[in-house]
Amino acid sequence: MAEASRTPKAPRDTGTVLRQARDQLVELTGLEAEAVTSFERTEDGWRLVVEVLELARVPDTMSLLASYEVDLDQRGELTGYRRIGRYERGRADPHRRGGQ
């Protein structure tokens, strides 16, 4: 079988890209993904922000969530990720700078 036939093809739709990215991040970090909150096409592929549960607490509004920026190549394969923020679930706007 030729090498080219084993190379993964680019995903056909955005939903597939988002699901694959979320699943790959979960597999690598062991954290529970809550939502993909943003995504955009880049020159190299895709960039997403995924919200994950980092620490479950009682009550749930005190649980710690984190935002991860995830980079994907043109095929939808994860090429890198980094935590860009951490916040309590009960916070109204975790990405706002300054006072809340």
FENHURA-V234022 format. One record per backbone hydrogen bond with DSSP energy under -0.5 kcal/mol. CO is the residue of the C=O (numbers start at 1). NH is the residue of the N-H. If there is no record, write none. Layout:
co->(CO	CO)
nh->(NH	NH)
//
This chain:
co->(2	2	3	3	4	13	14	15	16	17	18	19	20	21	22	23	24	25	26	31	32	35	35	38	40	44	45	46	47	48	49	49	50	51	51	52	52	53	55	59	60	61	63	63	64	64	65	66	66	67	67	68	68	69	70	71	71	72	73	77	80	82	85	87	88	93)
nh->(5	6	6	7	7	17	18	19	20	21	22	23	24	25	26	27	28	29	30	33	53	37	51	49	47	74	42	72	40	70	37	38	68	34	35	54	66	32	64	62	63	90	65	89	54	55	87	52	68	84	85	50	70	82	48	79	80	46	76	73	71	69	67	65	91	96)
//
